[in-house]
């Protein structure tokens, strides 16, 4: 599953996802396209925001 798929599963826009995670929309977009990789702290917030497991984050196709 990609970060975009996780976001769409929650029916969120990129701006809504970024606000929920606590980052800027531009940074979130870079994560989603694979241009940047989130920090460990950001990964924890992504996990909480999207209600996904650590395994889903670890094996996210966006960063692998």
PDB file of N, CA, C and O in Angstrom:
ATOM      1  N   UNK A   1       0.846  -1.171   0.000  1.00  0.00           N
ATOM      2  CA  UNK A   1       0.000   0.000   0.000  1.00  0.00           C
ATOM      3  C   UNK A   1       0.896   1.239   0.000  1.00  0.00           C
ATOM      4  O   UNK A   1       1.930   1.268   0.667  1.00  0.00           O
ATOM      5  N   UNK A   2       0.493   2.248  -0.744  1.00  0.00           N
ATOM      6  CA  UNK A   2       1.254   3.493  -0.791  1.00  0.00           C
ATOM      7  C   UNK A   2       0.693   4.487   0.219  1.00  0.00           C
ATOM      8  O   UNK A   2      -0.404   4.305   0.748  1.00  0.00           O
ATOM      9  N   UNK A   3       1.456   5.533   0.474  1.00  0.00           N
ATOM     10  CA  UNK A   3       0.990   6.589   1.371  1.00  0.00           C
ATOM     11  C   UNK A   3      -0.286   7.218   0.808  1.00  0.00           C
ATOM     12  O   UNK A   3      -1.208   7.532   1.560  1.00  0.00           O
ATOM     13  N   UNK A   4      -0.339   7.400  -0.498  1.00  0.00           N
ATOM     14  CA  UNK A   4      -1.538   7.965  -1.129  1.00  0.00           C
ATOM     15  C   UNK A   4      -2.747   7.060  -0.894  1.00  0.00           C
ATOM     16  O   UNK A   4      -3.837   7.548  -0.591  1.00  0.00           O
ATOM     17  N   UNK A   5      -2.563   5.763  -1.030  1.00  0.00           N
ATOM     18  CA  UNK A   5      -3.666   4.826  -0.797  1.00  0.00           C
ATOM     19  C   UNK A   5      -4.138   4.877   0.650  1.00  0.00           C
ATOM     20  O   UNK A   5      -5.336   4.788   0.920  1.00  0.00           O
ATOM     21  N   UNK A   6      -3.186   5.022   1.590  1.00  0.00           N
ATOM     22  CA  UNK A   6      -3.557   5.140   3.001  1.00  0.00           C
ATOM     23  C   UNK A   6      -4.407   6.390   3.217  1.00  0.00           C
ATOM     24  O   UNK A   6      -5.407   6.364   3.934  1.00  0.00           O
ATOM     25  N   UNK A   7      -3.985   7.495   2.574  1.00  0.00           N
ATOM     26  CA  UNK A   7      -4.722   8.757   2.706  1.00  0.00           C
ATOM     27  C   UNK A   7      -6.114   8.640   2.097  1.00  0.00           C
ATOM     28  O   UNK A   7      -7.099   9.058   2.705  1.00  0.00           O
ATOM     29  N   UNK A   8      -6.194   8.076   0.904  1.00  0.00           N
ATOM     30  CA  UNK A   8      -7.481   7.963   0.225  1.00  0.00           C
ATOM     31  C   UNK A   8      -8.429   7.023   0.958  1.00  0.00           C
ATOM     32  O   UNK A   8      -9.646   7.200   0.911  1.00  0.00           O
ATOM     33  N   UNK A   9      -7.875   6.031   1.631  1.00  0.00           N
ATOM     34  CA  UNK A   9      -8.689   5.119   2.427  1.00  0.00           C
ATOM     35  C   UNK A   9      -9.436   5.879   3.515  1.00  0.00           C
ATOM     36  O   UNK A   9     -10.531   5.482   3.914  1.00  0.00           O
ATOM     37  N   UNK A  10      -8.845   6.976   3.996  1.00  0.00           N
ATOM     38  CA  UNK A  10      -9.466   7.828   5.013  1.00  0.00           C
ATOM     39  C   UNK A  10     -10.274   8.966   4.390  1.00  0.00           C
ATOM     40  O   UNK A  10     -10.832   9.795   5.108  1.00  0.00           O
ATOM     41  N   UNK A  11     -10.340   9.009   3.052  1.00  0.00           N
ATOM     42  CA  UNK A  11     -11.085  10.035   2.315  1.00  0.00           C
ATOM     43  C   UNK A  11     -10.584  11.445   2.633  1.00  0.00           C
ATOM     44  O   UNK A  11     -11.383  12.360   2.835  1.00  0.00           O
ATOM     45  N   UNK A  12      -9.252  11.619   2.679  1.00  0.00           N
ATOM     46  CA  UNK A  12      -8.633  12.899   2.998  1.00  0.00           C
ATOM     47  C   UNK A  12      -7.952  13.499   1.775  1.00  0.00           C
ATOM     48  O   UNK A  12      -7.454  12.777   0.911  1.00  0.00           O
ATOM     49  N   UNK A  13      -7.936  14.818   1.712  1.00  0.00           N
ATOM     50  CA  UNK A  13      -7.110  15.506   0.726  1.00  0.00           C
ATOM     51  C   UNK A  13      -5.683  15.562   1.276  1.00  0.00           C
ATOM     52  O   UNK A  13      -5.458  15.261   2.448  1.00  0.00           O
ATOM     53  N   UNK A  14      -4.731  15.941   0.441  1.00  0.00           N
ATOM     54  CA  UNK A  14      -3.367  16.089   0.938  1.00  0.00           C
ATOM     55  C   UNK A  14      -3.307  17.153   2.029  1.00  0.00           C
ATOM     56  O   UNK A  14      -2.611  16.977   3.028  1.00  0.00           O
ATOM     57  N   UNK A  15      -4.031  18.253   1.843  1.00  0.00           N
ATOM     58  CA  UNK A  15      -4.028  19.327   2.840  1.00  0.00           C
ATOM     59  C   UNK A  15      -4.601  18.843   4.168  1.00  0.00           C
ATOM     60  O   UNK A  15      -4.072  19.169   5.230  1.00  0.00           O
ATOM     61  N   UNK A  16      -5.673  18.072   4.111  1.00  0.00           N
ATOM     62  CA  UNK A  16      -6.279  17.543   5.345  1.00  0.00           C
ATOM     63  C   UNK A  16      -5.338  16.566   6.036  1.00  0.00           C
ATOM     64  O   UNK A  16      -5.205  16.579   7.259  1.00  0.00           O
ATOM     65  N   UNK A  17      -4.689  15.721   5.246  1.00  0.00           N
ATOM     66  CA  UNK A  17      -3.745  14.755   5.816  1.00  0.00           C
ATOM     67  C   UNK A  17      -2.573  15.478   6.460  1.00  0.00           C
ATOM     68  O   UNK A  17      -2.150  15.125   7.561  1.00  0.00           O
ATOM     69  N   UNK A  18      -2.048  16.485   5.780  1.00  0.00           N
ATOM     70  CA  UNK A  18      -0.921  17.247   6.313  1.00  0.00           C
ATOM     71  C   UNK A  18      -1.294  17.912   7.635  1.00  0.00           C
ATOM     72  O   UNK A  18      -0.512  17.889   8.586  1.00  0.00           O
ATOM     73  N   UNK A  19      -2.486  18.501   7.697  1.00  0.00           N
ATOM     74  CA  UNK A  19      -2.934  19.156   8.934  1.00  0.00           C
ATOM     75  C   UNK A  19      -3.076  18.140  10.059  1.00  0.00           C
ATOM     76  O   UNK A  19      -2.685  18.408  11.195  1.00  0.00           O
ATOM     77  N   UNK A  20      -3.633  16.976   9.745  1.00  0.00           N
ATOM     78  CA  UNK A  20      -3.824  15.925  10.738  1.00  0.00           C
ATOM     79  C   UNK A  20      -2.490  15.426  11.279  1.00  0.00           C
ATOM     80  O   UNK A  20      -2.365  15.140  12.469  1.00  0.00           O
ATOM     81  N   UNK A  21      -1.502  15.324  10.407  1.00  0.00           N
ATOM     82  CA  UNK A  21      -0.183  14.831  10.794  1.00  0.00           C
ATOM     83  C   UNK A  21       0.643  15.922  11.463  1.00  0.00           C
ATOM     84  O   UNK A  21       1.519  15.637  12.279  1.00  0.00           O
ATOM     85  N   UNK A  22       0.357  17.176  11.111  1.00  0.00           N
ATOM     86  CA  UNK A  22       1.092  18.290  11.704  1.00  0.00           C
ATOM     87  C   UNK A  22       2.285  18.728  10.882  1.00  0.00           C
ATOM     88  O   UNK A  22       3.328  19.086  11.428  1.00  0.00           O
ATOM     89  N   UNK A  23       2.129  18.701   9.557  1.00  0.00           N
ATOM     90  CA  UNK A  23       3.198  19.156   8.676  1.00  0.00           C
ATOM     91  C   UNK A  23       2.584  20.030   7.582  1.00  0.00           C
ATOM     92  O   UNK A  23       1.363  20.163   7.498  1.00  0.00           O
ATOM     93  N   UNK A  24       3.424  20.613   6.760  1.00  0.00           N
ATOM     94  CA  UNK A  24       2.942  21.423   5.654  1.00  0.00           C
ATOM     95  C   UNK A  24       2.475  20.560   4.490  1.00  0.00           C
ATOM     96  O   UNK A  24       2.894  19.412   4.340  1.00  0.00           O
ATOM     97  N   UNK A  25       1.608  21.129   3.676  1.00  0.00           N
ATOM     98  CA  UNK A  25       1.089  20.404   2.520  1.00  0.00           C
ATOM     99  C   UNK A  25       2.200  20.060   1.533  1.00  0.00           C
ATOM    100  O   UNK A  25       2.206  18.971   0.959  1.00  0.00           O
ATOM    101  N   UNK A  26       3.126  20.968   1.336  1.00  0.00           N
ATOM    102  CA  UNK A  26       4.232  20.719   0.406  1.00  0.00           C
ATOM    103  C   UNK A  26       5.089  19.544   0.869  1.00  0.00           C
ATOM    104  O   UNK A  26       5.455  18.683   0.069  1.00  0.00           O
ATOM    105  N   UNK A  27       5.404  19.513   2.159  1.00  0.00           N
ATOM    106  CA  UNK A  27       6.197  18.402   2.699  1.00  0.00           C
ATOM    107  C   UNK A  27       5.437  17.098   2.561  1.00  0.00           C
ATOM    108  O   UNK A  27       6.007  16.086   2.151  1.00  0.00           O
ATOM    109  N   UNK A  28       4.156  17.111   2.900  1.00  0.00           N
ATOM    110  CA  UNK A  28       3.363  15.891   2.777  1.00  0.00           C
ATOM    111  C   UNK A  28       3.363  15.396   1.323  1.00  0.00           C
ATOM    112  O   UNK A  28       3.510  14.200   1.071  1.00  0.00           O
ATOM    113  N   UNK A  29       3.201  16.313   0.380  1.00  0.00           N
ATOM    114  CA  UNK A  29       3.197  15.957  -1.039  1.00  0.00           C
ATOM    115  C   UNK A  29       4.518  15.297  -1.443  1.00  0.00           C
ATOM    116  O   UNK A  29       4.530  14.345  -2.223  1.00  0.00           O
ATOM    117  N   UNK A  30       5.624  15.810  -0.909  1.00  0.00           N
ATOM    118  CA  UNK A  30       6.930  15.222  -1.209  1.00  0.00           C
ATOM    119  C   UNK A  30       7.043  13.813  -0.654  1.00  0.00           C
ATOM    120  O   UNK A  30       7.652  12.947  -1.281  1.00  0.00           O
ATOM    121  N   UNK A  31       6.465  13.574   0.511  1.00  0.00           N
ATOM    122  CA  UNK A  31       6.458  12.211   1.067  1.00  0.00           C
ATOM    123  C   UNK A  31       5.658  11.295   0.156  1.00  0.00           C
ATOM    124  O   UNK A  31       6.082  10.183  -0.158  1.00  0.00           O
ATOM    125  N   UNK A  32       4.490  11.781  -0.265  1.00  0.00           N
ATOM    126  CA  UNK A  32       3.579  10.948  -1.047  1.00  0.00           C
ATOM    127  C   UNK A  32       4.172  10.576  -2.407  1.00  0.00           C
ATOM    128  O   UNK A  32       3.920   9.486  -2.920  1.00  0.00           O
ATOM    129  N   UNK A  33       4.958  11.481  -2.987  1.00  0.00           N
ATOM    130  CA  UNK A  33       5.570  11.199  -4.286  1.00  0.00           C
ATOM    131  C   UNK A  33       6.901  10.467  -4.156  1.00  0.00           C
ATOM    132  O   UNK A  33       7.486  10.056  -5.158  1.00  0.00           O
ATOM    133  N   UNK A  34       7.378  10.303  -2.926  1.00  0.00           N
ATOM    134  CA  UNK A  34       8.633   9.592  -2.706  1.00  0.00           C
ATOM    135  C   UNK A  34       9.861  10.466  -2.853  1.00  0.00           C
ATOM    136  O   UNK A  34      10.981   9.955  -2.864  1.00  0.00           O
ATOM    137  N   UNK A  35       9.677  11.793  -2.968  1.00  0.00           N
ATOM    138  CA  UNK A  35      10.821  12.704  -3.093  1.00  0.00           C
ATOM    139  C   UNK A  35      11.538  12.932  -1.771  1.00  0.00           C
ATOM    140  O   UNK A  35      12.715  13.290  -1.754  1.00  0.00           O
ATOM    141  N   UNK A  36      10.843  12.732  -0.680  1.00  0.00           N
ATOM    142  CA  UNK A  36      11.429  12.832   0.668  1.00  0.00           C
ATOM    143  C   UNK A  36      10.885  11.698   1.513  1.00  0.00           C
ATOM    144  O   UNK A  36       9.808  11.163   1.250  1.00  0.00           O
ATOM    145  N   UNK A  37      11.640  11.347   2.519  1.00  0.00           N
ATOM    146  CA  UNK A  37      11.233  10.294   3.449  1.00  0.00           C
ATOM    147  C   UNK A  37      10.951  10.932   4.803  1.00  0.00           C
ATOM    148  O   UNK A  37      11.760  11.724   5.286  1.00  0.00           O
ATOM    149  N   UNK A  38       9.826  10.604   5.424  1.00  0.00           N
ATOM    150  CA  UNK A  38       9.499  11.189   6.733  1.00  0.00           C
ATOM    151  C   UNK A  38      10.474  10.748   7.823  1.00  0.00           C
ATOM    152  O   UNK A  38      11.061   9.668   7.758  1.00  0.00           O
ATOM    153  N   UNK A  39      10.626  11.599   8.812  1.00  0.00           N
ATOM    154  CA  UNK A  39      11.429  11.257   9.991  1.00  0.00           C
ATOM    155  C   UNK A  39      10.684  10.195  10.803  1.00  0.00           C
ATOM    156  O   UNK A  39       9.516   9.907  10.544  1.00  0.00           O
ATOM    157  N   UNK A  40      11.363   9.631  11.768  1.00  0.00           N
ATOM    158  CA  UNK A  40      10.741   8.636  12.645  1.00  0.00           C
ATOM    159  C   UNK A  40       9.551   9.256  13.374  1.00  0.00           C
ATOM    160  O   UNK A  40       8.498   8.629  13.486  1.00  0.00           O
ATOM    161  N   UNK A  41       9.712  10.481  13.870  1.00  0.00           N
ATOM    162  CA  UNK A  41       8.614  11.155  14.570  1.00  0.00           C
ATOM    163  C   UNK A  41       7.421  11.352  13.638  1.00  0.00           C
ATOM    164  O   UNK A  41       6.273  11.166  14.042  1.00  0.00           O
ATOM    165  N   UNK A  42       7.699  11.730  12.392  1.00  0.00           N
ATOM    166  CA  UNK A  42       6.613  11.920  11.415  1.00  0.00           C
ATOM    167  C   UNK A  42       5.942  10.594  11.076  1.00  0.00           C
ATOM    168  O   UNK A  42       4.724  10.541  10.903  1.00  0.00           O
ATOM    169  N   UNK A  43       6.720   9.534  10.982  1.00  0.00           N
ATOM    170  CA  UNK A  43       6.142   8.217  10.706  1.00  0.00           C
ATOM    171  C   UNK A  43       5.175   7.807  11.810  1.00  0.00           C
ATOM    172  O   UNK A  43       4.132   7.209  11.545  1.00  0.00           O
ATOM    173  N   UNK A  44       5.529   8.132  13.045  1.00  0.00           N
ATOM    174  CA  UNK A  44       4.637   7.825  14.168  1.00  0.00           C
ATOM    175  C   UNK A  44       3.323   8.591  14.037  1.00  0.00           C
ATOM    176  O   UNK A  44       2.251   8.046  14.298  1.00  0.00           O
ATOM    177  N   UNK A  45       3.415   9.873  13.626  1.00  0.00           N
ATOM    178  CA  UNK A  45       2.202  10.675  13.450  1.00  0.00           C
ATOM    179  C   UNK A  45       1.366  10.176  12.273  1.00  0.00           C
ATOM    180  O   UNK A  45       0.137  10.199  12.330  1.00  0.00           O
ATOM    181  N   UNK A  46       2.023   9.729  11.217  1.00  0.00           N
ATOM    182  CA  UNK A  46       1.313   9.151  10.064  1.00  0.00           C
ATOM    183  C   UNK A  46       0.556   7.912  10.511  1.00  0.00           C
ATOM    184  O   UNK A  46      -0.610   7.725  10.163  1.00  0.00           O
ATOM    185  N   UNK A  47       1.226   7.070  11.281  1.00  0.00           N
ATOM    186  CA  UNK A  47       0.608   5.844  11.793  1.00  0.00           C
ATOM    187  C   UNK A  47      -0.641   6.165  12.601  1.00  0.00           C
ATOM    188  O   UNK A  47      -1.682   5.532  12.422  1.00  0.00           O
ATOM    189  N   UNK A  48      -0.537   7.137  13.481  1.00  0.00           N
ATOM    190  CA  UNK A  48      -1.676   7.529  14.316  1.00  0.00           C
ATOM    191  C   UNK A  48      -2.791   8.160  13.477  1.00  0.00           C
ATOM    192  O   UNK A  48      -3.966   7.857  13.680  1.00  0.00           O
ATOM    193  N   UNK A  49      -2.429   9.026  12.549  1.00  0.00           N
ATOM    194  CA  UNK A  49      -3.427   9.743  11.739  1.00  0.00           C
ATOM    195  C   UNK A  49      -4.203   8.809  10.824  1.00  0.00           C
ATOM    196  O   UNK A  49      -5.414   8.958  10.657  1.00  0.00           O
ATOM    197  N   UNK A  50      -3.506   7.848  10.235  1.00  0.00           N
ATOM    198  CA  UNK A  50      -4.149   6.965   9.265  1.00  0.00           C
ATOM    199  C   UNK A  50      -4.651   5.670   9.884  1.00  0.00           C
ATOM    200  O   UNK A  50      -5.312   4.875   9.215  1.00  0.00           O
ATOM    201  N   UNK A  51      -4.340   5.453  11.159  1.00  0.00           N
ATOM    202  CA  UNK A  51      -4.809   4.243  11.819  1.00  0.00           C
ATOM    203  C   UNK A  51      -4.243   2.983  11.195  1.00  0.00           C
ATOM    204  O   UNK A  51      -4.924   1.963  11.089  1.00  0.00           O
ATOM    205  N   UNK A  52      -2.984   3.070  10.782  1.00  0.00           N
ATOM    206  CA  UNK A  52      -2.359   1.900  10.162  1.00  0.00           C
ATOM    207  C   UNK A  52      -1.380   1.257  11.149  1.00  0.00           C
ATOM    208  O   UNK A  52      -1.076   1.817  12.202  1.00  0.00           O
ATOM    209  N   UNK A  53      -0.911   0.102  10.789  1.00  0.00           N
ATOM    210  CA  UNK A  53       0.020  -0.632  11.651  1.00  0.00           C
ATOM    211  C   UNK A  53       1.454  -0.219  11.356  1.00  0.00           C
ATOM    212  O   UNK A  53       1.738   0.392  10.326  1.00  0.00           O
ATOM    213  N   UNK A  54       2.345  -0.558  12.262  1.00  0.00           N
ATOM    214  CA  UNK A  54       3.773  -0.308  12.047  1.00  0.00           C
ATOM    215  C   UNK A  54       4.261  -1.055  10.812  1.00  0.00           C
ATOM    216  O   UNK A  54       5.127  -0.564  10.088  1.00  0.00           O
ATOM    217  N   UNK A  55       3.710  -2.233  10.572  1.00  0.00           N
ATOM    218  CA  UNK A  55       4.104  -3.025   9.406  1.00  0.00           C
ATOM    219  C   UNK A  55       3.709  -2.325   8.106  1.00  0.00           C
ATOM    220  O   UNK A  55       4.473  -2.320   7.141  1.00  0.00           O
ATOM    221  N   UNK A  56       2.512  -1.734   8.085  1.00  0.00           N
ATOM    222  CA  UNK A  56       2.083  -1.012   6.889  1.00  0.00           C
ATOM    223  C   UNK A  56       3.012   0.165   6.608  1.00  0.00           C
ATOM    224  O   UNK A  56       3.332   0.452   5.455  1.00  0.00           O
ATOM    225  N   UNK A  57       3.438   0.839   7.663  1.00  0.00           N
ATOM    226  CA  UNK A  57       4.376   1.954   7.492  1.00  0.00           C
ATOM    227  C   UNK A  57       5.730   1.429   7.025  1.00  0.00           C
ATOM    228  O   UNK A  57       6.317   1.975   6.091  1.00  0.00           O
ATOM    229  N   UNK A  58       6.226   0.376   7.666  1.00  0.00           N
ATOM    230  CA  UNK A  58       7.547  -0.163   7.329  1.00  0.00           C
ATOM    231  C   UNK A  58       7.619  -0.660   5.894  1.00  0.00           C
ATOM    232  O   UNK A  58       8.663  -0.558   5.249  1.00  0.00           O
ATOM    233  N   UNK A  59       6.515  -1.198   5.396  1.00  0.00           N
ATOM    234  CA  UNK A  59       6.520  -1.761   4.051  1.00  0.00           C
ATOM    235  C   UNK A  59       5.769  -0.889   3.051  1.00  0.00           C
ATOM    236  O   UNK A  59       5.337  -1.371   2.004  1.00  0.00           O
ATOM    237  N   UNK A  60       5.614   0.390   3.373  1.00  0.00           N
ATOM    238  CA  UNK A  60       4.912   1.321   2.501  1.00  0.00           C
ATOM    239  C   UNK A  60       5.639   1.373   1.149  1.00  0.00           C
ATOM    240  O   UNK A  60       6.835   1.659   1.093  1.00  0.00           O
ATOM    241  N   UNK A  61       4.924   1.100   0.087  1.00  0.00           N
ATOM    242  CA  UNK A  61       5.508   1.063  -1.253  1.00  0.00           C
ATOM    243  C   UNK A  61       6.078   2.398  -1.681  1.00  0.00           C
ATOM    244  O   UNK A  61       6.929   2.441  -2.570  1.00  0.00           O
ATOM    245  N   UNK A  62       5.639   3.488  -1.077  1.00  0.00           N
ATOM    246  CA  UNK A  62       6.120   4.807  -1.440  1.00  0.00           C
ATOM    247  C   UNK A  62       7.624   4.926  -1.193  1.00  0.00           C
ATOM    248  O   UNK A  62       8.325   5.571  -1.973  1.00  0.00           O
ATOM    249  N   UNK A  63       8.132   4.307  -0.109  1.00  0.00           N
ATOM    250  CA  UNK A  63       9.532   4.458   0.256  1.00  0.00           C
ATOM    251  C   UNK A  63      10.366   3.222  -0.039  1.00  0.00           C
ATOM    252  O   UNK A  63      11.574   3.243   0.196  1.00  0.00           O
ATOM    253  N   UNK A  64       9.787   2.171  -0.533  1.00  0.00           N
ATOM    254  CA  UNK A  64      10.543   0.938  -0.811  1.00  0.00           C
ATOM    255  C   UNK A  64      10.759   0.753  -2.291  1.00  0.00           C
ATOM    256  O   UNK A  64      11.375  -0.228  -2.707  1.00  0.00           O
TER     257      UNK A  64
END
